[in-house]
Amino acid sequence: MDGVPEPHSGWTFLTNHARVLAAIADNHSARIRDIAAHCRLTERAVQKIIADLEQDGYLSHTREGRSNTYRIDPGKVLRHPAEAGLTVASLMSLLVQDEADRATTSATRGRPHAAT
């Protein structure tokens, strides 16, 4: 079936909820299709995650024509007791910065190094 990402086996450090939130933080008007491809999830899984995040107040959206613009509540505290006091903003600052660093690194790969 086209459009279904390859499954991932094994454990990961981040939850799918964190991945989706980071993708939205990177692009507030991203389409569900694009978020799903970026996170290697199905579109249905992304829809469910967005519904979860909206239900608990981490995310809201505004309909603009045929697309959505998402708003993340940066002051919302993370859910797990081990992260008590940490906000969504602190998590997103780490994840979105990492994404920017990876994009810069992959853009410079393949370029010949300047001679010194």
Secondary structure, 3 states (H helix, E strand, C coil): CCCCCCCCCCCCCCCHHHHHHHHHHHCCCCCHHHHHHHHCCCHHHHHHHHHHHHHCCCEEEEEECCEEEEEECCCCECCCHHHCCCEHHHHHHHHHHHHHHHHHHHHHCCCCCCCC
